[in-house]
């Protein structure tokens, strides 16, 4: 079992590291943690104008800030004229693909509009080499892509759908799309089963969707702002709800006493590790627009998970 500190990382400029995504880069021989670089010191502008930050580690214990990503040669600073959130990254051969929530401007509080944009880079330069490919999902205000490779070699993306879906009457739902090459995507619609069924779990809104495979079974985590909701599936399309984990007060580790938010999961051999961000100084039931600077600070934590057919639990 890996022994890790709490927290494992904090952004060195604004202390606003959120929405982690963990990948192994065999070219550089290191783990890379991509994250949304929020800007707590800027108040209502904390969640817009965000870059994508990168921290690296060779042992999953000690993390070092590497920098902020360049997109088409622009960026590399803790403030951006565009807004980037929640990088979903998958490696395919010697190419890295990022599916990131993108907004053209940095208008408080969230930026304007939004889409899921596809960027590509060589694994040899996953900091400065990102080039725009296309808009993958153009639904209004869609966000938070999670991409996996299926056993048949195709790819599936899960994401939080936009508000312009006629079937959902403006309610955001968890949706999915599929591709054979990571470039051309077909939206399939809402996932099936219990994920979007409020009558089952009582959850009105979920973001931060993350899907992973473990021992041939699909698992999903979402962030309903009440800890993390857990689901499992035989086929990755029809899902069963298993309850919520990592709510406020379920951990006593340093800066880990608040609810877990927007996770990423690393499957290593037969073990699974969750990376997530916390906002330990944020009072519950206080609107984001009313938060003070220090109440917006965010840290990245790591813990081990236990997966079974009955769902996901934290060790």
Secondary structure, 3 states (H helix, E strand, C coil): CCCCCCCCECCCCCCEEEEEEEEEECCCCEEEEEEEECCHHHHHHCCCCCEEEEEEECCCCCCEEEEECEECCEECCCCCCCEEEEEEEEEECCEEEEEEEEECCCCCCCCCCCEEEEEEEECCCCCCCEEEEEEEECCCCCEEEEEEECCCCCEEEEEECCCCCHHHCCCCCEEEEEECCCCCCEEEEECEECCCCHHHHCCCCCEEEEEEEECCEEEEEEECCCCEEEEEECCCCEEEEEEEECCCCCCCCCCCCCCCEEEEEEEECCEEEEEEEECCCCCCCCCHHHCCHHHHCEEEEEEEEEEECCEEEEC
